[in-house]
Amino acid sequence: MTMNFPSTPGIGQKYAYGNKSWIWNGSSWDKDTAEVISGGGSNGFYLYMGTNGDTNFELVSAQKAGIYYISTSQQDSSYDIYAIGKTGSLAGYTNTDRLIATEEFSKIVVLGGIADDVFHFDTRDTTFTVSKTDADDGGPAFITAVSVQDLESFNDTTVITGGNFATDVEVYFVGTNSVDYEAKTVIRSSSTELIAARPDNLVPDYAPYDVKIINPGIPIPSTSPTQHILVNAITAGTYPLWVTTSPMFWERGETSSISLVAADVESSDIDYEIIGGTLWNEFSLNAETGVITGDDSSLNSGDVMTITVRATDTAGNVGSSNGNALVTYEKSFVIYADQVPVSSFYFDPFASAGNLERVLFPDMNLN
């Protein structure tokens, strides 16, 4: 019988001949990678790899537990095969010519196969197969992209896309220190999409971070050992740096406040905390703004206040030896009351009566 392709096909129209089929793409006929191939010659089932790299297959009828002997039409011997049970569990795995299925299975994942090759699984039963883009549970996970790359703040999330994400999938951020930091939370939207929240101990020091996806209990494929890892995918913001310098000066009756300012590249909200020294009586630090105010009526000329202040950005708690350190930048400030360095005085001949005028240059060395 001669193949007679339709003369005026529509886009997407299929033409079948024997156990093969083609699809019209608008300009030519492409071989249908989802074609059905039945067993023949011996008991078992066949998997056609297709021309587009199909790797996930759903069986029309479930196969029973047992031993399956594998061969391919192109003599391929470098592959990973996963048999997935009807409930999504791993029924069997092999990278050799024999698959042992411990339970009934309805899906097959093949990695490392050759285009247009046919895998033969010889056993006592025969079934049919169609290709499938995703295997859900039971297969090895793979990752293709993340939606947000800079997770600078506490509880920031990113959407991870890929495939074969199991219901108990695990997500890790791997730093340049080769330590795995588990995601704070993982929401499995589907077998191809996850929403992962950055761990609290994700610090800028070990960026960029790889994202690693693990399906617990599923072997990593020997032919694609890094398909579950997206390299250099995530950064963790930057540390806050101090803008305010020291020393500073408070003039009784003149100064109403002193501002401590720190900032990071992301312009995050910064909180301030005194971790060393004490403020003068009747003085306080606004933890949100970094502004020091107070009643200076009891200050004496020459009083000195030395404090150490911690600036913390919105990245929250981060890792340390005790697990409780903060993303911080600490600085000590010295504040003088009515005491100005000699170099800060100058004589203004144009001032009234030629009086000695005092002008403050806290950031200038006039010596």
C-alpha positions in Angstrom: 0.0 0.0 0.0 1.4 3.4 -1.0 1.4 6.4 1.5 -1.0 9.1 0.2 -0.6 12.3 2.2 -3.6 14.7 2.0 -3.1 17.3 -0.7 -4.6 20.3 1.2 -4.0 19.5 4.9 -4.8 21.9 7.7 -2.2 22.9 10.3 -2.1 20.2 13.0 -3.8 17.6 10.8 -2.5 14.0 11.3 -1.9 11.3 8.7 -1.4 7.7 9.8 0.2 4.9 7.9 0.7 1.5 9.6 1.9 2.1 13.1 3.4 5.6 12.3 1.8 9.0 12.0 2.7 12.5 10.9 1.5 16.1 11.6 1.2 18.9 9.1 3.1 22.0 10.5 1.9 24.4 7.7 4.8 23.7 5.3 5.8 20.1 5.8 4.9 16.8 7.5 6.6 16.2 10.8 6.8 12.7 12.4 4.3 12.5 15.3 6.5 12.0 18.4 3.4 10.8 20.3 2.7 8.0 17.9 1.4 4.7 19.4 3.6 1.6 19.0 2.4 -1.8 20.1 4.4 -4.7 21.2 5.2 -7.4 18.7 7.4 -10.4 18.3 7.6 -11.0 22.1 5.6 -10.1 25.1 6.2 -6.6 26.6 5.9 -3.0 25.4 7.8 -0.6 23.2 8.7 3.0 23.8 9.4 5.2 20.7 11.8 8.1 21.7 10.5 10.5 19.0 12.5 13.2 17.2 11.9 15.9 19.8 13.5 14.2 22.8 10.4 12.8 24.4 11.3 11.2 27.7 8.1 10.8 29.7 5.6 8.2 28.8 2.2 7.2 30.1 1.0 3.6 29.6 -2.4 3.0 28.3 -2.7 0.0 30.6 -0.7 -0.4 33.9 2.1 -3.0 33.9 2.5 -5.5 36.7 5.4 -5.8 39.1 8.3 -8.0 37.8 11.5 -8.1 35.8 11.7 -6.4 32.4 14.6 -7.0 30.0 15.5 -3.9 28.0 17.0 -3.6 24.5 16.9 -0.8 22.0 16.8 -0.7 18.2 20.0 1.4 18.1 21.9 -0.6 20.6 21.8 2.2 23.2 23.2 1.3 26.6 23.5 4.8 28.2 20.2 5.8 29.8 18.3 6.1 33.0 14.8 4.5 33.3 12.2 5.2 36.0 9.1 3.1 36.4 6.4 5.1 38.3 3.5 3.5 40.2 -0.1 4.3 39.8 0.0 6.4 43.0 3.1 8.3 41.9 5.7 6.3 43.9 8.9 5.0 42.3 8.3 1.4 41.3 11.7 0.7 39.8 14.9 2.3 38.5 17.7 1.1 36.3 20.5 2.3 34.1 21.3 -1.3 32.9 19.5 -3.7 30.6 17.2 -5.0 33.3 14.4 -3.2 35.2 12.9 -4.6 38.4 9.5 -3.2 39.2 8.4 -3.7 42.8 4.8 -2.7 42.1 2.4 -2.1 39.3 3.4 0.9 37.2 1.7 3.2 34.7 4.3 5.7 33.7 7.9 5.4 32.4 10.6 8.1 32.3 13.6 7.6 30.0 16.6 10.0 30.2 19.6 9.8 27.8 17.8 8.0 25.0 18.6 8.4 21.3 16.3 10.2 19.0 14.1 7.9 16.9 15.3 4.9 18.9 12.8 2.3 20.1 13.1 0.7 23.6 11.9 -2.9 24.0 10.7 -4.0 27.4 10.3 -7.8 27.3 8.1 -9.5 29.8 4.8 -11.4 29.7 2.4 -8.7 28.9 2.0 -6.2 26.1 0.6 -2.6 26.3 0.6 0.6 24.3 2.3 3.9 25.0 1.9 7.6 24.2 4.4 10.3 25.0 3.7 12.7 27.9 5.4 16.0 28.8 5.6 15.5 32.6 5.6 12.5 34.9 4.6 14.2 38.2 5.7 12.0 41.1 8.2 9.2 40.8 10.4 10.7 38.1 13.6 12.7 38.5 12.9 16.5 38.9 14.4 19.0 36.5 14.6 22.8 36.8 14.6 25.4 34.0 14.1 28.9 35.5 13.3 31.1 38.5 11.1 34.2 38.3 13.0 36.3 40.9 16.7 36.2 41.2 17.5 38.7 44.1 15.8 37.5 47.3 16.9 40.5 49.4 14.3 40.5 52.2 12.9 38.2 54.8 10.3 35.8 53.3 10.9 36.8 49.7 9.8 34.1 47.2 10.6 33.0 43.7 8.6 30.9 41.3 10.6 27.8 40.1 9.6 26.2 36.8 10.7 22.8 35.6 9.1 19.3 35.7 8.5 16.1 37.5 8.1 17.9 40.9 6.8 15.3 43.4 4.3 16.2 46.1 7.0 15.9 48.7 9.6 17.8 46.6 12.4 19.6 48.4 14.1 22.9 47.4 17.6 23.9 48.5 19.7 27.0 48.0 23.4 26.0 47.6 25.9 28.7 48.5 29.5 29.2 47.3 30.5 27.5 50.6 28.8 24.3 49.3 26.3 24.3 52.1 22.6 23.4 51.3 20.1 25.9 52.8 16.6 24.4 52.7 13.8 26.7 51.5 11.7 28.1 54.3 8.5 27.1 52.6 7.6 25.3 49.3 4.2 25.5 47.7 3.7 23.0 44.9 1.4 24.7 42.4 1.8 21.8 40.0 4.3 19.2 38.9 5.9 21.9 36.8 5.8 24.9 39.1 6.9 25.6 42.7 6.9 28.7 44.9 9.8 28.7 47.3 10.5 31.2 50.1 14.2 32.1 50.8 15.6 30.6 54.0 16.1 32.9 56.9 19.9 32.2 56.9 20.5 33.3 53.3 23.4 35.7 53.6 25.1 37.8 50.9 28.5 36.3 51.7 27.8 33.0 49.9 26.0 34.4 46.8 25.3 33.5 44.1 23.3 30.5 45.2 22.4 27.5 43.0 18.8 26.2 43.3 18.6 22.4 43.7 15.4 20.4 43.4 15.1 16.9 45.0 12.4 14.3 44.8 13.1 12.2 48.0 13.9 8.6 47.2 14.3 9.1 43.5 17.8 8.4 42.1 19.6 11.2 40.3 20.0 10.2 36.6 23.5 9.2 35.7 23.0 10.6 32.2 21.8 14.0 33.4 23.3 14.4 36.9 22.7 18.2 37.0 19.3 18.6 35.5 17.8 19.3 39.0 20.2 22.2 39.6 20.0 25.8 38.3 23.5 27.3 38.7 24.1 30.8 40.1 20.4 31.5 40.2 19.8 33.5 43.4 21.4 36.4 45.2 20.6 37.6 48.7 20.9 41.4 48.6 23.7 43.3 50.3 24.7 44.4 53.8 23.8 47.8 55.1 26.6 50.3 55.2 26.9 53.4 57.5 26.6 56.8 56.0 26.9 58.7 59.3 30.5 59.3 60.5 31.9 59.9 64.0 32.5 62.0 66.1 29.4 64.1 66.4 28.5 67.1 68.6 25.5 68.2 70.5 25.2 71.9 71.5 22.9 72.6 74.4 19.9 74.7 73.4 20.8 74.5 69.7 20.8 70.8 68.6 17.4 69.2 68.6 18.4 65.8 67.1 21.2 63.7 65.6 20.5 61.3 62.8 22.3 57.9 62.4 21.9 56.7 58.8 22.8 53.4 57.2 21.7 52.1 53.8 22.1 49.1 51.5 22.1 48.9 47.7 18.4 47.7 47.6 17.2 50.7 49.6 15.7 48.4 52.2 14.1 49.5 55.4 16.8 49.8 58.0 16.3 49.3 61.8 18.7 50.6 64.4 19.6 49.2 67.8 22.1 50.2 70.5 24.2 47.2 71.4 26.9 48.9 73.4 27.2 51.9 75.7 24.2 54.0 76.9 22.5 57.2 75.9 22.5 60.2 78.2 19.6 60.5 80.6 16.4 61.7 79.0 17.7 60.7 75.5 16.4 58.0 73.2 17.0 56.4 69.8 14.1 55.9 67.3 14.7 52.3 66.2 12.9 52.9 62.9 14.5 56.2 61.8 17.9 56.2 63.6 17.2 59.6 65.1 18.5 60.5 68.6 16.5 63.1 70.5 16.3 64.1 74.2 16.2 66.8 76.9 19.7 68.4 77.1 19.0 70.7 80.1 20.9 68.4 82.4 24.0 68.1 80.1 27.3 69.6 81.2 29.9 71.0 78.9 32.4 68.2 78.2 30.0 65.3 78.7 30.8 62.5 76.3 28.5 59.7 75.1 29.9 56.6 73.3 27.5 54.1 71.8 27.7 51.2 69.4 24.7 50.9 67.0 23.7 48.0 64.9 22.0 48.6 61.5 19.8 45.7 60.3 18.2 45.4 56.9 15.0 43.5 56.0 16.8 40.2 55.3 16.0 39.2 58.9 17.7 36.4 60.8 20.7 34.8 59.1 23.0 31.9 59.8 25.9 31.8 62.2 27.5 29.4 64.6 24.6 29.8 67.0 22.0 30.4 64.3 20.9 33.7 65.8 23.1 36.3 64.2 21.6 39.2 62.1 22.5 40.7 58.8 24.1 43.8 60.4 26.7 46.5 60.2 27.8 47.8 63.6 29.5 51.1 64.3 30.6 53.1 67.4 29.7 56.7 67.7 31.2 59.4 70.0 29.0 62.3 70.8 30.3 65.4 72.6 28.2 67.9 74.6 29.2 71.5 74.1 32.8 70.5 73.3 34.2 71.4 69.9 37.7 70.8 68.8 40.0 73.9 68.7 40.4 73.5 65.0 36.6 74.2 64.7 37.0 77.8 65.8 37.8 80.7 63.5 37.8 84.5 63.8 35.5 86.4 61.5 36.7 90.0 61.2 33.3 90.9 59.7 31.3 89.6 62.6 29.8 92.2 64.9 32.3 93.7 67.3 34.9 91.2 66.1 33.5 88.5 68.4 35.0 85.0 68.3 32.6 82.9 66.3 32.3 79.1 66.6 31.5 77.1 63.5 31.2 73.3 63.6 32.9 71.2 60.9 32.4 67.6 62.2 33.7 66.0 59.0 36.7 68.3 58.4 40.2 68.2 59.8 41.5 71.8 59.9 44.8 70.9 61.7 
